[in-house]
Amino acid sequence: MESRVSVFGTGYLGATHAACMAELGHEVLGVDVDTEKLKKLEAGEVPFYEPGLEDVLRRNIAAGRLRFTTSYQEAADFADIHFIGVGTPQKKGEFAADMAFVNSVVEDLAPLLERPSVIFGKSTVPVGTAERLGARARKLAPAGELVEVAWNPEFLREGFAVKDTLHPDRLVLGVDRNRPGRAELVAREVYAKLLKEGIPFLVTDLATAELVKASANAFLATKISFINAISEVCEAAGADVTELADAIGHDVRIGRRFLNAGIGFGGGCLPKDIRAFMARAGELGADQALTFLREVDNINMRRRTRMVELAREACGSLLGARVAVLGAAFKPDSDDVRDSPALNVAGQIQLQGAAVSVYDPKAMGNSKVLFPTLAYSDSVYDACDGADVVLVLTEWPEFCQLQPADLADVVRKKVLIDGRNCLTPSDWRNAGWIYRGMGRP
């Protein structure tokens, strides 16, 4: 059954959700205060890199199922089903999440709701947010008790966001158990095509749904930092963390995914979400439960420092050295440079006196905005021209497929440090290169 749906926020989460809801056959109105962003979207341009999203966007705009507006009144008149997909960044100077954008959607939308409506939150929020916003929405809305707030957390992976929206591994919906209403029925109608695929649909209370997202991110961050901690032991012992990860990954209780040692995680989600989780646990009086996440965060940041140390060791001194940095995005198949380990390392190395040249297939524009003082190149070969050391910091396919002969006549010194353990050490060493990996002998 097709529904009329509004999606508030047209950033990474909101734009993806809006386009994919239209792909499922619904009439969708995307809402944002950023007129420049809306102009791009209306023209069929995605203002960030996400494989496959532009095709979905253009197809549904052309079909008349998807359009955009800055008007909350238009959204309230158009739809009775509203999704919140705005950002919850880390507060400046604090670990806690900044809820200003989420709060403002409810403050501005609720007073316009004159009919029974369901507001589904998709943003990652501290536990307790949904209950608070539900009470606020009912107080502000002319429809009063006929307005419901439910939470439907997103589990998007950058680079796979379209697939994760249209074919998720599960759907989670948190509803207010004290106020039985239409939220579950409405969600089942909105996601009917997904449910026909047999995708698990878990209905929980509001707090559990909020904690599912926070816990999933905390677990993934912990798994990544675990293998990076083991890589530090491997380096001290002369062992190989990649072979170790392969071996323990065969254990079905552990699994091989997210056990790739390197320079750690970044992006707009994991770092800020685990910090917000710690902050909220402290507010609830359960701070001791998540103290281990402080060490997870510390290990993650330490890997960046280790990469800088390896670059310094390779050059003797970074002062005056020429350093090629391959990768700027925090992960491949993305142009996201928020809290990117690669750019952080590049910036630290430059501060120590090196001439740094960065190349990334998709993230150059965003990198230049965030780190304008770094030098940027148009290709791998330009970046590596005359380099004393080459650092592979994002595992883009074109970097993983590099062969020693590709760079042999370009660099000044045959030294490569593989920050993602994505190359075969023997290939490079047999070709006369000095190869260093993370947690590898």
C-alpha positions as CSV (number, residue, x, y, z in Angstrom):
1,M,0.0,0.0,0.0
2,E,1.5,3.4,-1.1
3,S,1.6,6.1,1.6
4,R,2.4,9.8,1.7
5,V,5.6,10.3,3.6
6,S,7.8,13.2,4.7
7,V,11.5,12.9,5.6
8,F,13.1,15.7,7.6
9,G,16.7,16.2,6.8
10,T,18.3,15.6,3.4
11,G,21.9,14.8,4.5
12,Y,23.3,11.4,4.2
13,L,20.6,9.6,6.2
14,G,17.6,11.7,5.1
15,A,18.3,11.9,1.4
16,T,18.9,8.1,1.2
17,H,15.8,7.3,3.2
18,A,13.7,9.7,1.1
19,A,14.9,8.3,-2.2
20,C,14.5,4.7,-1.1
21,M,11.0,5.3,0.4
22,A,10.0,6.6,-3.1
23,E,11.6,3.6,-4.7
24,L,9.3,1.5,-2.5
25,G,6.4,3.3,-4.2
26,H,5.5,5.9,-1.7
27,E,4.9,9.6,-2.4
28,V,7.7,11.3,-0.6
29,L,8.4,14.9,0.4
30,G,12.0,15.7,1.6
31,V,12.2,18.7,3.9
32,D,15.3,20.7,4.7
33,V,16.2,24.3,5.6
34,D,19.3,24.2,3.3
35,T,18.0,25.7,0.0
36,E,21.2,25.0,-1.9
37,K,21.2,21.4,-0.9
38,L,17.5,21.1,-2.0
39,K,18.4,22.7,-5.4
40,K,21.0,20.0,-6.0
41,L,18.6,17.2,-5.0
42,E,15.8,18.6,-7.2
43,A,18.2,18.6,-10.1
44,G,18.9,14.9,-9.4
45,E,22.4,15.5,-7.9
46,V,23.4,13.9,-4.7
47,P,25.6,16.3,-2.6
48,F,27.8,13.5,-1.4
49,Y,29.2,10.3,-2.9
50,E,27.1,7.1,-2.4
51,P,27.1,4.4,-5.0
52,G,23.7,3.9,-6.7
53,L,21.9,6.7,-4.9
54,E,21.8,9.1,-7.7
55,D,20.1,6.6,-10.0
56,V,17.4,6.0,-7.4
57,L,17.0,9.8,-6.8
58,R,16.6,10.7,-10.5
59,R,14.3,7.8,-11.2
60,N,11.9,8.7,-8.5
61,I,12.0,12.5,-9.2
62,A,11.2,11.7,-12.9
63,A,8.3,9.4,-11.8
64,G,6.8,12.2,-9.7
65,R,7.1,10.3,-6.4
66,L,9.8,12.4,-4.9
67,R,10.1,16.2,-4.4
68,F,11.6,18.6,-1.9
69,T,10.6,21.6,0.1
70,T,11.7,24.0,2.9
71,S,8.1,24.3,4.2
72,Y,7.1,22.4,7.4
73,Q,3.5,23.5,6.7
74,E,3.6,21.8,3.3
75,A,4.9,18.6,4.9
76,A,2.2,18.7,7.6
77,D,-0.5,19.2,5.0
78,F,1.0,16.5,2.7
79,A,1.6,13.6,5.0
80,D,0.6,11.9,8.2
81,I,3.8,9.8,8.3
82,H,6.9,11.7,9.1
83,F,10.5,10.5,9.4
84,I,13.3,12.4,11.3
85,G,16.6,11.9,9.6
86,V,18.7,14.9,10.8
87,G,22.2,14.8,12.3
88,T,23.1,14.3,15.9
89,P,26.8,15.5,16.0
90,Q,29.0,15.5,19.0
91,K,28.7,18.6,21.2
92,K,31.7,20.9,21.1
93,G,33.9,20.2,24.1
94,E,31.7,17.3,25.3
95,F,31.1,13.6,24.6
96,A,27.3,14.1,24.5
97,A,25.3,14.2,21.3
98,D,23.9,17.6,20.2
99,M,20.1,17.1,19.9
100,A,19.4,20.6,18.6
101,F,18.4,19.5,15.0
102,V,16.2,16.6,16.2
103,N,14.5,18.8,18.8
104,S,13.9,21.6,16.3
105,V,12.1,19.2,13.9
106,V,9.5,18.3,16.6
107,E,9.3,21.9,17.9
108,D,8.5,23.2,14.4
109,L,6.4,20.3,13.0
110,A,4.2,19.3,16.0
111,P,2.3,22.6,16.2
112,L,1.2,22.0,12.6
113,L,-0.2,18.5,13.1
114,E,-4.0,18.7,13.1
115,R,-4.6,15.1,12.1
116,P,-3.6,11.7,13.6
117,S,0.1,11.4,12.7
118,V,3.1,9.1,13.4
119,I,6.6,10.6,13.7
120,F,9.3,7.9,13.2
121,G,12.8,8.8,14.4
122,K,15.6,7.4,12.4
123,S,18.5,9.6,13.8
124,T,20.9,8.0,16.3
125,V,19.8,9.5,19.7
126,P,20.5,9.0,23.4
127,V,18.2,6.6,25.1
128,G,15.2,8.4,26.5
129,T,14.9,10.9,23.6
130,A,11.9,9.2,22.0
131,E,9.8,9.3,25.2
132,R,10.7,12.9,25.8
133,L,9.9,14.0,22.2
134,G,6.6,12.0,22.3
135,A,5.4,14.0,25.3
136,R,6.6,17.2,23.7
137,A,4.8,16.5,20.4
138,R,1.5,15.6,22.1
139,K,1.7,18.8,24.0
140,L,2.4,21.0,21.0
141,A,0.2,19.4,18.4
142,P,-3.5,20.4,17.8
143,A,-4.1,16.7,17.3
144,G,-2.8,16.1,20.8
145,E,-2.9,12.4,21.9
146,L,-3.4,11.3,18.3
147,V,0.2,12.1,17.5
148,E,2.6,9.3,18.1
149,V,6.4,9.2,18.2
150,A,8.1,5.9,17.5
151,W,11.8,5.1,16.9
152,N,13.0,3.2,13.8
153,P,16.8,3.4,14.0
154,E,18.9,3.3,10.8
155,F,21.8,0.8,10.3
156,L,23.3,2.2,7.1
157,R,26.9,1.4,6.0
158,E,28.4,4.2,3.9
159,G,29.0,2.7,0.4
160,F,26.0,0.3,0.9
161,A,23.3,2.7,2.0
162,V,20.8,2.0,-0.8
163,K,21.1,-1.8,-0.3
164,D,20.9,-1.4,3.5
165,T,17.7,0.7,3.2
166,L,15.9,-1.4,0.5
167,H,17.2,-4.8,1.7
168,P,18.2,-4.4,5.4
169,D,19.2,-7.4,7.5
170,R,16.6,-6.3,10.1
171,L,14.0,-3.6,10.8
172,V,13.7,-2.4,14.4
173,L,10.7,-0.4,15.7
174,G,10.4,1.1,19.2
175,V,6.9,1.9,20.2
176,D,5.4,3.5,23.4
177,R,4.1,0.5,25.3
178,N,2.1,2.8,27.6
179,R,0.2,4.3,24.6
180,P,-0.9,1.6,22.2
181,G,-1.5,3.3,18.9
182,R,-1.0,3.0,15.1
183,A,2.8,3.2,14.9
184,E,3.4,-0.6,14.3
185,L,0.5,-0.9,11.8
186,V,1.8,2.2,9.9
187,A,5.4,0.9,9.9
188,R,4.2,-2.5,8.5
189,E,2.4,-0.7,5.7
190,V,5.4,1.6,4.9
191,Y,7.8,-1.4,4.9
192,A,5.3,-3.9,3.4
193,K,7.6,-4.8,0.4
194,L,10.5,-5.4,2.7
195,L,8.5,-7.6,5.1
196,K,7.4,-9.7,2.1
197,E,11.0,-10.6,1.6
198,G,11.0,-12.1,5.1
199,I,13.2,-9.4,6.6
200,P,13.0,-9.7,10.4
201,F,10.8,-7.0,12.0
202,L,11.6,-6.5,15.7
203,V,9.1,-4.5,17.7
204,T,10.4,-3.2,21.1
205,D,9.8,-0.5,23.6
206,L,11.2,3.0,22.8
207,A,14.3,2.7,25.0
208,T,15.3,-0.7,23.6
209,A,15.1,0.5,20.0
210,E,17.3,3.5,20.9
211,L,19.8,1.3,22.6
212,V,19.9,-1.2,19.7
213,K,21.6,1.3,17.5
214,A,24.0,2.6,20.2
215,S,24.9,-1.0,21.2
216,A,25.5,-2.1,17.6
217,N,27.9,0.7,17.0
218,A,29.7,0.1,20.3
219,F,30.1,-3.5,19.5
220,L,31.6,-2.8,16.0
221,A,33.9,-0.2,17.4
222,T,35.0,-2.6,20.2
223,K,35.7,-5.4,17.6
224,I,37.9,-3.0,15.5
225,S,39.8,-1.7,18.5
226,F,40.2,-5.3,19.8
227,I,42.1,-6.4,16.7
228,N,44.1,-3.2,16.7
229,A,45.1,-3.8,20.3
230,I,46.2,-7.3,19.3
231,S,48.1,-5.8,16.4
232,E,50.2,-3.8,19.0
233,V,51.0,-7.1,20.7
234,C,51.8,-8.7,17.4
235,E,54.3,-5.9,16.5
236,A,56.0,-6.4,19.9
237,A,56.1,-10.2,19.5
238,G,57.0,-10.4,15.7
239,A,53.6,-12.0,14.9
240,D,51.3,-11.4,12.0
241,V,47.9,-9.9,13.0
242,T,46.3,-10.6,9.6
243,E,47.1,-14.4,9.8
244,L,45.9,-14.3,13.4
245,A,42.6,-12.6,12.4
246,D,42.1,-15.2,9.7
247,A,42.6,-18.0,12.3
248,I,40.3,-16.7,15.0
249,G,37.8,-15.5,12.4
250,H,37.0,-19.1,11.5
251,D,35.4,-19.4,14.9
252,V,31.7,-18.9,14.3
253,R,31.4,-17.2,17.7
254,I,33.9,-14.5,16.5
255,G,33.6,-14.2,12.7
256,R,36.1,-12.6,10.4
257,R,34.3,-9.3,9.6
258,F,35.6,-6.1,11.3
259,L,38.8,-7.9,12.3
260,N,41.0,-5.9,10.0
261,A,43.9,-4.2,11.8
262,G,44.9,-0.8,10.6
263,I,44.8,2.8,11.5
264,G,41.3,2.5,13.1
265,F,37.8,3.7,12.5
266,G,36.5,7.2,11.7
267,G,33.5,8.8,10.0
268,G,30.5,10.6,11.2
269,C,29.0,7.7,13.2
270,L,31.2,5.3,15.2
271,P,33.5,7.9,17.0
272,K,30.7,10.3,18.1
273,D,28.2,7.6,18.8
274,I,30.3,5.6,21.2
275,R,31.2,8.9,23.0
276,A,27.5,9.9,23.2
277,F,26.7,6.4,24.5
278,M,29.2,6.8,27.3
279,A,27.9,10.2,28.2
280,R,24.3,9.0,28.3
281,A,25.2,6.0,30.5
282,G,26.8,8.4,32.9
283,E,23.7,10.6,33.0
284,L,21.7,7.4,33.8
285,G,24.0,6.4,36.6
286,A,25.4,3.4,34.6
287,D,28.7,5.0,33.7
288,Q,30.8,2.0,35.0
289,A,29.0,-0.2,32.5
290,L,30.7,1.5,29.5
291,T,34.1,2.5,30.9
292,F,35.6,0.0,28.5
293,L,34.5,2.2,25.6
294,R,37.0,4.8,26.8
295,E,39.8,2.3,26.1
296,V,38.2,1.4,22.7
297,D,38.4,5.1,21.8
298,N,41.9,5.4,23.1
299,I,43.1,2.4,21.1
300,N,41.5,3.8,18.0
301,M,43.2,7.2,18.3
302,R,46.5,5.5,19.2
303,R,46.6,3.8,15.8
304,R,46.8,7.2,14.1
305,T,49.8,8.1,16.2
306,R,51.4,4.8,15.4
307,M,51.1,5.5,11.7
308,V,52.9,8.9,12.1
309,E,55.6,7.1,14.1
310,L,56.1,4.6,11.3
311,A,56.4,7.3,8.7
312,R,58.9,9.1,10.9
313,E,61.0,6.0,11.3
314,A,60.9,5.3,7.6
315,C,62.2,8.8,6.8
316,G,64.6,9.3,9.7
317,S,63.0,12.7,10.2
318,L,59.8,14.1,8.7
319,L,61.3,17.6,8.4
320,G,61.7,18.1,4.7
321,A,60.5,14.6,3.8
322,R,58.1,14.0,0.9
323,V,55.2,11.9,1.9
324,A,52.5,10.5,-0.4
325,V,49.2,9.8,1.3
326,L,46.8,7.5,-0.7
327,G,43.3,7.9,0.7
328,A,41.5,10.7,2.5
329,A,38.0,9.3,3.1
330,F,37.5,7.4,6.3
331,K,36.6,4.3,4.3
332,P,36.3,3.3,0.6
333,D,33.2,3.9,-1.4
334,S,32.6,7.2,0.4
335,D,33.6,10.8,0.2
336,D,33.1,11.3,3.9
337,V,36.1,12.8,5.6
338,R,34.5,13.4,9.1
339,D,37.0,12.2,11.7
340,S,39.0,10.5,9.0
341,P,42.1,8.7,10.3
342,A,43.7,9.2,6.9
343,L,43.4,13.0,6.9
344,N,44.3,13.1,10.6
345,V,47.5,11.3,9.9
346,A,48.3,13.5,6.9
347,G,47.7,16.6,8.9
348,Q,49.9,15.4,11.8
349,I,52.7,14.5,9.4
350,Q,52.5,17.9,7.7
351,L,52.7,19.6,11.2
352,Q,56.0,17.8,11.7
353,G,57.6,19.4,8.7
354,A,56.9,17.0,5.8
355,A,55.6,17.9,2.4
356,V,52.4,15.9,2.1
357,S,50.6,15.1,-1.1
358,V,47.2,13.5,-0.8
359,Y,45.1,11.6,-3.4
360,D,41.6,10.1,-3.0
361,P,39.3,9.0,-5.8
362,K,36.2,10.7,-4.4
363,A,37.0,12.7,-1.3
364,M,39.3,15.5,-2.6
365,G,36.7,18.3,-2.5
366,N,35.7,17.5,1.1
367,S,39.3,17.1,2.1
368,K,40.3,20.5,0.7
369,V,37.5,22.2,2.8
370,L,38.6,20.4,6.0
371,F,42.4,20.5,5.5
372,P,43.1,23.3,3.0
373,T,46.8,23.5,3.8
374,L,47.6,20.0,2.6
375,A,48.8,19.5,-1.0
376,Y,46.4,17.5,-3.3
377,S,47.2,15.5,-6.4
378,D,45.1,14.4,-9.4
379,S,46.3,10.8,-9.4
380,V,48.2,8.1,-7.5
381,Y,51.2,8.8,-9.6
382,D,51.2,12.6,-9.0
383,A,50.9,12.0,-5.3
384,C,53.8,9.6,-5.3
385,D,56.1,11.6,-7.5
386,G,59.4,12.0,-5.7
387,A,58.0,10.5,-2.5
388,D,60.3,9.3,0.3
389,V,57.5,7.1,1.7
390,V,54.1,6.1,0.4
391,L,51.3,5.6,2.9
392,V,48.1,3.6,2.0
393,L,45.5,4.9,4.4
394,T,42.1,4.1,2.7
395,E,41.6,0.7,1.1
396,W,40.1,1.9,-2.2
397,P,40.2,-0.9,-4.9
398,E,42.7,1.1,-7.0
399,F,45.1,1.2,-4.2
400,C,44.7,-2.4,-3.3
401,Q,45.4,-3.4,-6.9
402,L,48.7,-1.4,-7.0
403,Q,51.8,-3.3,-8.1
404,P,55.4,-2.5,-7.1
405,A,56.3,-1.8,-10.7
406,D,53.6,0.9,-10.9
407,L,55.4,3.2,-8.6
408,A,59.0,2.1,-8.8
409,D,60.0,4.8,-11.3
410,V,57.9,7.5,-9.7
411,V,59.1,7.5,-6.0
412,R,62.4,8.7,-4.7
413,K,62.6,5.9,-2.2
414,K,60.9,2.5,-2.4
415,V,59.2,2.6,1.0
416,L,55.6,1.8,1.6
417,I,53.5,1.7,4.8
418,D,50.3,-0.2,4.4
419,G,47.9,1.4,7.0
420,R,45.1,-1.0,6.0
421,N,47.0,-4.2,5.5
422,C,45.4,-4.4,2.0
423,L,48.5,-5.3,0.0
424,T,50.6,-8.5,-0.2
425,P,53.9,-7.8,1.7
426,S,55.9,-10.4,-0.2
427,D,55.1,-8.8,-3.6
428,W,56.5,-5.5,-2.5
429,R,59.5,-6.9,-0.6
430,N,60.5,-9.2,-3.5
431,A,60.5,-6.2,-5.8
432,G,63.0,-4.4,-3.6
433,W,60.6,-2.3,-1.5
434,I,60.7,-1.7,2.3
435,Y,57.2,-2.7,3.3
436,R,55.6,-2.1,6.7
437,G,52.1,-3.2,7.7
438,M,50.1,-2.6,10.9
439,G,50.7,-5.5,13.3
440,R,52.8,-7.4,10.7
441,P,56.5,-8.5,11.1
